[in-house]
Amino acid sequence: MAKELKELTSREENYSQWYNDLVVKAGLAESSAVRGCMVIKPYGYAIWEKMQRALDQMFKDTGHENAYFPIFIPKSFFSKEAHHVEGFAKECAVVTHYRLKNDPNGKGVVVDPDAKLEEELIVRPTSETIIWNTYKNWIHSYRDLPILCNQWANVVRWEMRTRLFLRTAEFLWQEGHTAHETREEAMAEAQKMIGVYKNFAEEWMSLPVIVGHKSDSERFAGADDTLTIEALMQDGKALQSGTSHFLGQNFAKAFDVQFANREGKLDYVWATSWGVSTRLMGALIMAHSDNNGLVLPPKLAPIQVVMIPIYKGAEELAQMTERLETIAAELKQRGISVKIDTRDNVRTGFKFAEYELKGVPVRLAMGPRDLAGGTIELVRRDTLEKETVPQEGLVEEVERMLAEMQHAIFEKARAFRDRMITRVESYEEFKRVLDDKGGFILAHWDGTPETEELIKNETKATIRCIPVDAPEEEGVCMISGKPSHRRVLFARSY
């Protein structure tokens, strides 16, 4: 493990390689035999499961139910909503045949040319079309509304430049799809769900985010408005971490989903969709981790406390294991996940380094003197502070420390994010800050797609969002000099 850590590229040397090294060496994920796809390993999947459980409960607490819809979508469905198909056409994987046969030349199997599908099927890049085709059968009257559905699924977007968790051809996510009687109800739903994502990011991931509206050119294909949460990584780049879309009546009109309203007249349904994905795993890693490995907020750590006995011989091991199991049972009663590592095929130092690399929040080590003296060594992962504490009152101390770590990790990330927000007045200053400092930049923009595209082409920075809490502020666009009524948030991003 010391060798593994030594081979972990430092953030300062190469941030991108540091991230890749960390994902692999901490046992979170690895590339698969399928180009652009990943294998999420058990430790990484355990983190995702904790995210899932927390989010799923938050969805249910806000009245949503889980359902499941097909992974295959008829190609004709994508032709019904013009903006939607335009947004996803270049990323679609297409199924054209339904059967293989043995190669007559003896070279394995080939596609059977006689098994061509009458209509090609798209492997789900997102589910608006298949769901709204289904909702047509469910909705007839205002009494059938609202429909508040969520599904946990995998999706395929055929990415050519991939990166574990951040951008892969197949990834895991949840997607909510809701149907409403009025425009106001649908807009309130979109706002509510971006609030759910913000709370999850900040309270569970210890990740401070900025909530805002996407510009017209950056919004979801087929949406009237897209709300986003934007987070800042330690290299000064932004990461879109969740989106909630007000779809208006676009999909209802495309799939002819009408209902009899309270006046007995036919009207089109109002819609939202919203989602987060395993990209959150990338955000979690890049926002908090260090050159020793992962730093995990305790709420999402698969193992919150690891206990390591330091011993010579079977008798000492048995004595210490008995004591550690007693402490572990008390911790588990408080809902804290614990692992006792009694492996005898690796050294103690290896174990210490391994659990630092994996980001386990609290490490407890007990040797013969600790056992005799009623003490134990305690190390917290975020600061690597080490202290010897009494075993009496240990459970309460660990519980307090985990809560303190959750808060401290958030505050550290928020302080960094706030230091990395810069207000600029001119394009020259904008480019200088972008190259020398990075981070979020608040600048005036004239609201035109032409100016937005120019900035993107020249600097690779995009409008991350128009913050919902941005105050009205009269100014002029840094490019065109035209009037601007508020600043928008720019950054280079993943």
Buried (B, 14 or more C-beta within 10 A) or exposed (E): BEEBBEEBBEBEEEBEEBBBBBBBBBBBBEBBEEEBBBEBBEBBBBBBEBBBEBBBEBBEEBEBEEEEBEBEBBBEBBEBBEBBBEBBEEBBBEBEEEEEEEEEEEEEEEEEEEEEBEEBBBBBBBBBBBBBBBBBEEBEEBEBBBBBBBBBBEBBBBBEEBBBBBBBBBBBBBBBBBBBBBEEBBBBBBBBBBBBBBEBBBBBBBBBBBBBBBBBEBBBBBBBBBBBBBBBBBBBBBBBBBBBBBBBBBBBBBBEBBBBBEEEEEBBBBBBBBBBBBBBBBBBBBBBBBEBBBBBBBBBBBBBBBBBBBBEEEEBBEBBBEBBEEBBEBBEEEEBBBBBBBEEEEEBEBBBBBBBBBBBBBBBBBBBEBBEEEBBBBBBBBEEEEEEBEBEEBBEBBBEBBEEBBEBBBEBBBEBBEEBBBEBEEBEBBBEBBEEEBBBBBBBBBBBEEBBEBBBEEBEBBBBBBBEEBEEEEBEBBBBEEEBEBBBBBBBBB
